[in-house]
Each structure stands twice: as structure tokens, then as C-alpha cells.
């Protein structure tokens, strides 16, 4: 029997048959898979795909709302679990229900329902197959209300937390030494607390009713900006400016206020680039902070008020700033000429303040720290401010004040006062000449003008006022 010879064209024909058969099979399989996938997506359009699990529970076939309600119910079951936050300053307690502690129901429901339902077809198919065959295990997510927890901890936080306090320095024998050391501040470490709370989630969620979970609060130390050990690294080497004033004939309460106000500024450090606020450094000026009543200018009148005499301090400090050649950001003249400020100075070299609206400010543009020292001589009723830092070569030139448009005070005014005995005269305001005064200051450095100021003071003529008693 003769075997037919197989020609090359037979192989080609067989290859075509295999190719088209395989192509048809693949297309058929593709259409079947696509049709099956579409049916699968339609069936599970509004529910979770099979095999999506959290804590070993398969949520396949559940709606997003059902998943949300499941975890919300779990949260309700542990609402009476108590957390006790302890510290050496005391403790605070809160139930899980009080701070909304538990599963993050919204997030878990959203993650579970939307798994495999993104716009990426290949990724979706991969996740669906993986979940169906092996299951996909999502990590449980927990949450609590930060605001509610803060409210619970607030009374305890008031005992624990304090702000850091910068060191204050004085300049002696060529070096800076601390006369008030820096103090660290403290606050509850909220990051650590968050981690501690969430680490107890599994214990809380699987607990029996009435369980107590103790969480020791971790306290964070807050470093001050200027610590005591930086005393010799602040660039404070020498005297860079001084200001002086006298306050003869001041009443005792005014002398007290001048001394107290000067002490509040004494020892303060001003950082390079910092804008120093006299009012901020001075703080509250009232009887509550130790000030006594003396004469102040308020609403166009000279009246008794807490802190009368503080402008003696601001005026003296202003003179030190002028002498040091520092950049003055804000300065205000008095409404009228005050005799105290002309005891050792021409008119116009004064600066008024009124906490909190009227301020005296300067910018430290020296590149080094500036130490402020005050010195008061109660025997000679004189005040001085010394500014220490590092000289940078600046030179100061000031003109003498130019006085113009002087005007006499109005005639004395006498007002009847039924609260004073008849025949008693009490002076409540003092006369002063009006004038327009200005002077200029030029500050040079390396033969370049770096500051050119003109300080103007428009003093009103001031009337003396007397109260005349009429009470019988």
C-alpha cells in the first residue's frame, strides 16, 4: 500500500484550521466570560461582592447600609466600656459612648461596598476573582471624637499643661547671667494618646460589659525659645544705648508705678529680627497687677487712673532706642507737654502708651540679641534704661528739637463741686503751653544712611482746672 506523500500545503491548511478553531474558542470564551461578568455585576450591583471580609465575617451580599448598621450595632454594644486616663495630677474617665469610640462604621461600609467597583476593569476583575476564590480580608478601622475627648480631658489638662517660660538675663561683669531661669512647659501628647486609644480598640470591641481600660497619659515637654544654658551664646557683649529721665515732684503713687513698670521691662531679651512691643512686655496695667492710681491723660482730660506714671517708663525707653540707633516702628507723642519729661530734656523727646491700643515698638535689626535693663534711683527720682548687645558700627546723629507755634494755655477754669466742702479748692488739671515740636535722627553704618527719622509732636495748649467746693 502506498502512503500518500504529505505536501507542505497540507500543513498550511491544518494550521489555518487550528488557528480559526482557537480564535473561535477564545472569542466564545471571552463572550461567555464577559456575559457572566456582566450578570455578576448586575446581581451584586447594590450589595458587597462575595468574599469581602472584616474580622473573619463575610459581608458578601450585604448592602452598604447593612454593613454600616452592623458596625454601628457593635459600637452600641460597647458604649459602656470605660476609659480611665491617669496622670500624676489626677485622672479623667469617659465611656466609649461619650467619646464616640468604636468602629469607623462609615469608612468600613464604604470600603467594603466599593471594593471591585472602581473604573479600572482589570483591577476590578482581579479583586472579584481573588475575593471569590480566596477571600479579601480588610483591616478594621476605629475612630473616636477628638473634640469630645478634649472636653473630657479639659479639667485635667488645666492641671497638667503650662506654657514654657523664657529665661530673663542681666548683664554683669562682661557676661550675661540668668536671674530668672527658663522653665519648661508641658502638654498632653495627643499623638501618643491617639495611638494608645486605638491600640486598645480590639480589647474594647471584644470586651464584656463594664470593662475598664486604663490609659496612662503621656506628657510632652515644651522647650522655651531662650533657655538658661544659652546665656553666653546670644551675642550680648556691650552697651549699645542708654536713656534717662527725671521725675521730681511725683506723688507717691506715681513713683510706685514708675518703679513697677520699669521692673516689668527689666531683663527682657529681644531676638534678632523681632519687633518688640512695649505694651506686650509690660502686660496688664491695673490695680489687679499692682498699680496704683495717679494722673493719666484720658479722653482729653488729666484724671486719676491705674498706672499713672507708666509713660515715664515708655519715654525713658524711647530715649534709649533713639540713642542706640534702633529702628522705631511705632511712637506716639503726648497730648500736651508734661513737665516731668522736660526736667532734663528739651520738649518733644517723649513717648506715650496706653494699653492695649497706643504702643511703642522697635525692630531689632542688629543681628544679635538685645538685653534690656532698667535702673531706678528712688533717692534721686531718676530712671535709666540700658540696652546691651553687640555694636555693629552704626552712628547716631540727632538734631535739637525745633519748637514753633507756641500758644499759651487757656485761662484757668473753676468748676463748682457740691461734693467738696465750701471754701476747698482742688486742682484736677494743670496748665501747659501748646507747641509744635519736631526733631530728626540719622543713623549711618559703613558710611551709608540706614535710618532717617522725623519725630513730630503736636502739643495742645492745656487748661488748668480747679474744683471749688460748695457743700455747706
C-alpha positions as CSV (number, residue, x, y, z in Angstrom):
1,X,0.0,0.0,0.0
2,X,1.4,3.3,-1.0
3,X,1.4,6.0,1.7
4,X,0.4,9.4,0.2
5,X,3.0,12.0,0.4
6,X,2.3,14.9,2.7
7,X,2.9,18.1,1.0
8,X,3.7,21.5,2.6
9,X,0.3,22.8,1.6
10,X,-1.3,20.2,3.8
11,X,0.5,21.7,6.9
12,X,-0.6,25.2,5.9
13,X,-4.2,24.0,5.6
14,X,-4.1,22.3,9.0
15,X,-2.6,25.4,10.6
16,X,-5.5,27.5,9.3
17,X,-8.0,25.1,10.8
18,X,-6.3,25.2,14.2
19,X,-6.0,29.0,14.1
20,X,-9.6,29.6,13.4
21,X,-10.8,27.0,15.8
22,X,-8.6,28.5,18.6
23,X,-9.8,32.0,17.7
24,X,-13.4,31.0,17.8
25,X,-12.9,29.2,21.1
26,X,-11.2,32.2,22.6
27,X,-13.8,34.6,21.3
28,X,-16.5,32.3,22.6
29,X,-14.8,32.1,26.0
30,X,-14.4,35.9,26.1
31,X,-18.1,36.5,25.3
32,X,-19.1,33.9,27.9
33,X,-16.8,35.4,30.5
34,X,-18.0,38.9,29.7
35,X,-21.6,37.9,29.8
36,X,-21.0,36.1,33.1
37,X,-19.2,39.2,34.5
38,X,-22.0,41.5,33.4
39,X,-24.5,39.2,35.0
40,X,-22.3,39.0,38.2
41,X,-22.0,42.8,38.3
42,X,-25.7,43.2,37.8
43,X,-26.6,40.7,40.6
44,X,-24.2,42.4,43.0
45,X,-24.8,46.0,41.8
46,X,-26.3,47.1,45.1
47,X,-24.5,44.7,47.5
48,X,-21.0,43.7,48.5
49,X,-19.2,41.2,46.4
50,X,-18.8,37.7,47.8
51,X,-15.6,37.0,49.9
52,X,-15.1,40.5,51.2
53,X,-14.4,40.0,54.9
54,X,-13.7,42.0,58.1
55,X,-12.7,40.3,61.3
56,X,-13.5,36.9,59.6
57,X,-17.1,38.0,58.7
58,X,-18.1,37.6,55.1
59,X,-20.2,40.6,54.1
60,X,-20.9,39.3,50.6
61,X,-24.5,40.1,49.6
62,X,-24.9,42.8,52.2
63,X,-25.9,46.4,51.3
64,X,-23.7,49.3,52.3
65,X,-26.4,50.3,54.8
66,X,-26.5,46.8,56.3
67,X,-22.7,46.9,56.7
68,X,-22.9,50.3,58.4
69,X,-25.7,49.2,60.7
70,X,-23.7,46.1,61.6
71,X,-20.7,48.1,62.9
72,X,-22.9,50.7,64.5
73,X,-24.7,48.0,66.5
74,X,-21.2,46.7,67.6
75,X,-20.4,50.3,68.8
76,X,-23.6,50.4,70.7
77,X,-22.8,47.1,72.5
78,X,-19.5,48.6,73.8
79,X,-20.9,52.1,74.7
80,X,-20.4,51.4,78.4
81,X,-16.8,50.4,78.2
82,X,-14.9,52.9,80.4
83,X,-11.6,54.5,79.7
84,X,-9.6,55.9,82.6
85,X,-6.9,58.4,81.7
86,X,-4.4,58.7,84.5
87,X,-1.6,61.1,85.4
88,X,0.2,62.3,88.5
89,X,-2.1,65.3,88.5
90,X,-5.3,63.2,88.7
91,X,-7.5,61.2,86.4
92,X,-10.4,61.6,84.0
93,X,-12.9,59.0,82.8
94,X,-15.0,58.6,79.7
95,X,-17.2,55.9,78.3
96,X,-16.9,54.7,74.7
97,X,-20.3,56.2,74.1
98,X,-19.2,59.6,75.5
99,X,-16.4,60.0,73.0
100,X,-18.0,58.1,70.1
101,X,-15.3,55.4,70.3
102,X,-15.6,52.3,68.2
103,X,-15.6,51.1,64.6
104,X,-15.5,53.7,61.9
105,X,-18.8,52.5,60.5
106,X,-19.0,54.9,57.6
107,X,-15.5,54.2,56.3
108,X,-15.8,50.4,56.7
109,X,-19.2,50.3,55.0
110,X,-17.8,52.4,52.1
111,X,-14.6,50.4,51.7
112,X,-16.5,47.1,51.8
113,X,-19.2,48.1,49.4
114,X,-16.9,49.8,46.8
115,X,-14.3,47.0,46.6
116,X,-14.0,45.9,43.0
117,X,-16.3,48.8,41.8
118,X,-13.8,51.3,40.5
119,X,-13.4,52.5,36.9
120,X,-10.4,50.1,36.4
121,X,-11.9,47.0,34.8
122,X,-8.8,44.8,35.1
123,X,-8.3,45.7,38.7
124,X,-12.0,45.1,39.5
125,X,-11.9,41.7,37.8
126,X,-8.8,40.7,39.7
127,X,-10.3,41.7,43.1
128,X,-13.6,40.0,42.4
129,X,-11.9,36.7,41.5
130,X,-9.5,36.9,44.4
131,X,-12.4,37.6,46.8
132,X,-14.5,34.8,45.4
133,X,-11.7,32.2,45.5
134,X,-9.6,33.1,48.5
135,X,-11.4,36.0,50.2
136,X,-10.2,39.5,50.8
137,X,-9.7,40.5,54.4
138,X,-10.0,44.2,55.1
139,X,-8.4,45.7,58.2
140,X,-10.9,47.0,60.7
141,X,-10.8,50.8,61.2
142,X,-11.5,52.6,64.5
143,X,-12.3,56.1,65.4
144,X,-13.4,58.5,68.2
145,X,-14.4,62.1,68.6
146,X,-11.3,64.3,69.2
147,X,-13.4,67.2,70.3
148,X,-15.4,65.2,72.8
149,X,-12.3,63.6,74.3
150,X,-10.7,67.0,74.6
151,X,-13.7,68.2,76.5
152,X,-13.5,65.2,78.9
153,X,-9.8,65.8,79.5
154,X,-10.1,69.6,79.8
155,X,-10.2,69.8,83.6
156,X,-7.3,67.5,83.9
157,X,-5.4,69.3,81.1
158,X,-5.7,72.6,83.1
159,X,-3.7,71.0,85.9
160,X,-1.1,69.4,83.6
161,X,-0.5,71.9,80.9
162,X,1.5,75.1,81.2
163,X,3.5,77.2,78.8
164,X,7.2,77.4,78.7
165,X,8.9,80.4,80.2
166,X,11.9,82.0,78.6
167,X,14.9,82.9,80.7
168,X,15.5,86.5,81.7
169,X,19.0,87.8,81.9
170,X,21.0,90.6,83.5
171,X,24.4,91.9,82.3
172,X,27.2,91.8,84.9
173,X,31.0,91.9,84.7
174,X,31.0,91.4,80.9
175,X,28.7,88.4,80.7
176,X,25.0,87.5,80.9
177,X,23.8,85.6,83.8
178,X,20.2,84.4,84.4
179,X,18.3,86.0,87.2
180,X,15.2,84.2,86.2
181,X,15.9,80.7,84.8
182,X,13.9,79.3,81.9
183,X,11.1,76.9,82.7
184,X,9.9,74.1,80.5
185,X,6.2,73.8,79.6
186,X,4.1,70.7,79.4
187,X,1.2,69.4,77.4
188,X,-0.7,66.2,76.9
189,X,0.9,64.3,74.0
190,X,-2.1,63.9,71.7
191,X,-0.3,61.8,69.1
192,X,0.7,59.3,71.8
193,X,-2.8,59.4,73.2
194,X,-4.3,58.7,69.8
195,X,-2.0,55.7,69.4
196,X,-2.8,54.4,72.9
197,X,-6.6,54.6,72.4
198,X,-6.5,52.9,69.0
199,X,-4.2,50.2,70.3
200,X,-7.0,49.3,72.9
201,X,-9.7,49.0,70.2
202,X,-9.6,45.3,69.8
203,X,-9.8,44.9,73.6
204,X,-12.7,47.2,73.8
205,X,-14.6,45.7,70.9
206,X,-14.3,42.2,72.3
207,X,-14.9,43.1,75.9
208,X,-17.7,42.2,78.2
209,X,-20.0,44.9,79.6
210,X,-18.5,47.1,82.3
211,X,-14.8,46.6,81.5
212,X,-12.4,49.4,82.5
213,X,-9.4,50.2,80.3
214,X,-6.7,52.3,81.9
215,X,-4.6,54.6,79.7
216,X,-1.7,56.5,81.3
217,X,-1.4,59.9,79.7
218,X,2.0,60.7,78.2
219,X,3.2,64.3,78.9
220,X,5.2,66.2,76.3
221,X,7.9,68.7,77.5
222,X,7.9,72.0,75.7
223,X,11.2,73.8,75.5
224,X,11.3,77.6,75.8
225,X,12.8,79.6,73.0
226,X,15.5,81.0,75.2
227,X,16.9,78.5,77.7
228,X,19.3,79.4,80.6
229,X,22.2,77.5,79.0
230,X,22.1,79.8,76.0
231,X,23.2,82.8,78.2
232,X,26.6,83.0,76.7
233,X,25.6,82.4,73.1
234,X,23.3,85.4,72.4
235,X,25.8,87.9,71.1
236,X,25.4,90.2,74.1
237,X,28.7,91.9,74.7
238,X,28.4,95.6,75.3
239,X,26.3,98.7,76.0
240,X,24.7,99.9,72.7
241,X,22.3,102.6,74.0
242,X,21.1,104.4,77.2
243,X,18.1,106.6,78.0
244,X,17.5,108.7,81.1
245,X,14.7,110.8,82.7
246,X,13.9,112.5,86.0
247,X,10.5,112.6,87.8
248,X,10.8,115.1,90.6
249,X,7.7,116.2,92.4
250,X,5.9,113.0,91.6
251,X,3.3,111.8,94.1
252,X,4.0,108.6,95.9
253,X,1.6,106.5,93.8
254,X,3.2,107.7,90.6
255,X,6.7,106.8,91.9
256,X,5.4,103.4,92.8
257,X,4.0,102.9,89.3
258,X,7.2,104.1,87.6
259,X,9.2,101.6,89.6
260,X,6.8,98.7,89.0
261,X,6.5,99.4,85.2
262,X,10.3,99.6,84.9
263,X,10.7,96.3,86.7
264,X,8.4,94.6,84.2
265,X,10.7,95.5,81.3
266,X,13.9,94.8,83.1
267,X,15.8,91.7,81.9
268,X,13.8,91.1,78.7
269,X,15.6,89.7,75.7
270,X,14.7,90.8,72.2
271,X,15.6,88.4,69.4
272,X,17.3,89.4,66.1
273,X,14.6,90.5,63.7
274,X,11.9,90.7,66.4
275,X,9.6,93.6,66.6
276,X,9.4,94.5,70.3
277,X,6.1,95.7,71.8
278,X,6.4,97.8,74.9
279,X,2.7,97.0,75.8
280,X,3.2,93.3,75.3
281,X,6.3,93.2,77.6
282,X,4.6,95.5,80.1
283,X,1.4,93.3,80.4
284,X,-1.8,94.3,82.1
285,X,-1.8,97.7,83.8
286,X,-4.4,97.8,86.5
287,X,-4.9,97.6,90.3
288,X,-5.1,93.8,89.8
289,X,-1.4,93.7,88.7
290,X,-0.2,96.1,91.5
291,X,-0.6,99.5,90.0
292,X,-1.9,102.5,92.0
293,X,-3.9,105.5,90.9
294,X,-2.1,108.5,89.6
295,X,-2.7,111.1,87.0
296,X,-3.1,110.0,83.4
297,X,-4.3,111.6,80.2
298,X,-7.6,110.1,79.1
299,X,-10.3,111.4,76.8
300,X,-8.7,114.9,76.7
301,X,-8.5,115.2,80.4
302,X,-6.0,114.6,83.2
303,X,-7.6,112.2,85.5
304,X,-6.7,109.7,88.2
305,X,-6.3,106.2,86.8
306,X,-4.5,102.9,87.4
307,X,-0.9,103.0,86.3
308,X,-0.4,106.8,86.1
309,X,3.4,107.3,85.5
310,X,3.8,104.4,83.1
311,X,4.6,107.0,80.3
312,X,7.7,108.0,82.3
313,X,8.9,104.4,81.6
314,X,8.0,104.5,77.9
315,X,9.6,107.9,77.5
316,X,12.8,106.8,79.1
317,X,12.8,103.6,77.0
318,X,12.2,105.7,73.8
319,X,15.3,107.8,74.6
320,X,17.4,104.6,74.9
321,X,16.1,103.4,71.5
322,X,17.0,106.8,69.9
323,X,20.5,106.7,71.4
324,X,21.1,103.1,70.2
325,X,20.1,103.9,66.6
326,X,17.4,101.2,66.5
327,X,14.6,101.2,64.1
328,X,11.5,102.6,65.8
329,X,8.3,101.2,64.3
330,X,5.7,103.0,66.4
331,X,5.8,106.0,68.6
332,X,3.1,108.5,69.9
333,X,3.6,111.9,71.5
334,X,1.6,113.1,74.5
335,X,-1.4,115.3,74.0
336,X,0.3,118.1,75.9
337,X,3.7,118.9,77.3
338,X,4.3,117.1,80.6
339,X,6.7,118.8,83.0
340,X,8.4,115.6,84.1
341,X,9.8,114.9,80.6
342,X,11.3,118.4,80.4
343,X,13.2,118.3,83.7
344,X,16.3,117.1,81.9
345,X,15.4,117.2,78.3
346,X,14.0,119.6,75.7
347,X,10.3,119.1,74.7
348,X,9.4,116.5,72.1
349,X,11.5,113.6,73.3
350,X,8.7,111.6,74.9
351,X,6.5,108.6,74.1
352,X,3.1,107.9,75.4
353,X,1.5,104.4,75.6
354,X,-2.0,103.3,76.6
355,X,-2.5,99.5,76.8
356,X,-3.6,98.0,74.5
357,X,-4.1,100.5,71.7
358,X,-1.3,103.0,71.9
359,X,2.1,101.3,71.8
360,X,5.8,101.9,71.5
361,X,7.6,99.4,69.2
362,X,11.1,98.9,67.7
363,X,12.7,96.3,65.5
364,X,15.9,94.6,66.5
365,X,17.9,94.9,63.2
366,X,21.3,94.4,64.8
367,X,21.6,90.7,64.0
368,X,22.1,89.8,67.7
369,X,20.0,89.6,70.8
370,X,19.4,92.8,72.8
371,X,19.1,92.7,76.6
372,X,17.0,95.4,78.3
373,X,18.0,96.6,81.7
374,X,16.2,99.2,83.8
375,X,17.7,101.0,86.8
376,X,15.7,103.3,89.1
377,X,17.1,105.6,91.7
378,X,14.3,106.4,94.2
379,X,16.5,108.7,96.2
380,X,17.2,111.0,93.3
381,X,13.9,110.1,91.4
382,X,15.7,109.1,88.2
383,X,15.1,106.3,85.8
384,X,17.5,104.8,83.2
385,X,17.3,102.1,80.6
386,X,20.4,100.3,79.3
387,X,20.4,98.3,76.1
388,X,23.1,95.6,75.7
389,X,24.0,93.7,72.6
390,X,26.8,93.9,70.0
391,X,27.8,97.1,68.3
392,X,27.6,96.9,64.5
393,X,29.2,100.2,63.7
394,X,26.1,102.4,63.5
395,X,26.5,106.1,64.3
396,X,23.6,108.3,65.5
397,X,23.1,112.0,64.9
398,X,20.1,113.8,66.3
399,X,19.1,117.4,65.8
400,X,17.9,119.6,68.7
401,X,14.1,119.8,68.8
402,X,12.6,122.7,66.8
403,X,9.8,124.5,68.7
404,X,7.2,126.5,66.8
405,X,3.7,127.8,67.0
406,X,3.8,128.2,70.8
407,X,0.5,129.1,72.3
408,X,-0.4,130.0,75.9
409,X,-2.7,127.8,78.0
410,X,-6.4,128.9,78.2
411,X,-7.4,130.8,81.4
412,X,-7.8,128.7,84.5
413,X,-11.2,127.0,84.8
414,X,-13.1,126.9,88.1
415,X,-16.0,124.4,88.5
416,X,-18.4,124.2,91.4
417,X,-18.4,120.9,93.1
418,X,-21.1,120.1,95.6
419,X,-19.2,117.1,97.0
420,X,-16.3,119.3,98.3
421,X,-16.7,121.4,101.5
422,X,-17.3,125.1,100.8
423,X,-14.0,127.0,100.5
424,X,-12.0,124.0,99.4
425,X,-10.2,124.3,96.1
426,X,-8.9,121.1,94.4
427,X,-6.8,121.2,91.2
428,X,-7.6,118.4,88.8
429,X,-5.8,119.5,85.7
430,X,-2.6,121.5,85.1
431,X,-1.8,124.2,82.5
432,X,0.7,123.7,79.7
433,X,1.8,125.8,76.7
434,X,0.9,124.4,73.3
435,X,3.6,123.9,70.7
436,X,4.6,122.1,67.5
437,X,7.9,120.3,68.0
438,X,10.0,118.1,65.8
439,X,13.5,116.7,65.6
440,X,15.3,114.4,63.2
441,X,17.6,111.4,63.6
442,X,20.1,110.0,61.2
443,X,21.7,106.6,61.6
444,X,24.6,105.6,59.5
445,X,26.6,102.4,59.1
446,X,29.6,101.9,56.9
447,X,29.1,105.5,55.6
448,X,25.6,104.6,54.4
449,X,22.4,106.1,55.8
450,X,20.3,103.2,57.1
451,X,17.7,105.1,59.1
452,X,16.3,108.7,58.7
453,X,13.6,109.6,61.1
454,X,11.5,112.7,61.8
455,X,9.6,112.7,65.1
456,X,6.7,115.2,65.3
457,X,4.8,116.2,68.4
458,X,1.8,118.5,68.3
459,X,1.1,119.6,71.8
460,X,-2.2,121.3,72.6
461,X,-2.4,124.2,75.0
462,X,-3.7,122.8,78.2
463,X,-6.0,124.5,80.7
464,X,-5.7,124.3,84.5
465,X,-8.9,123.1,86.1
466,X,-9.9,123.6,89.7
467,X,-12.9,122.2,91.6
468,X,-14.4,124.7,94.0
469,X,-16.3,123.3,96.9
470,X,-19.9,124.5,97.5
471,X,-21.0,121.9,100.1
472,X,-22.3,123.7,103.3
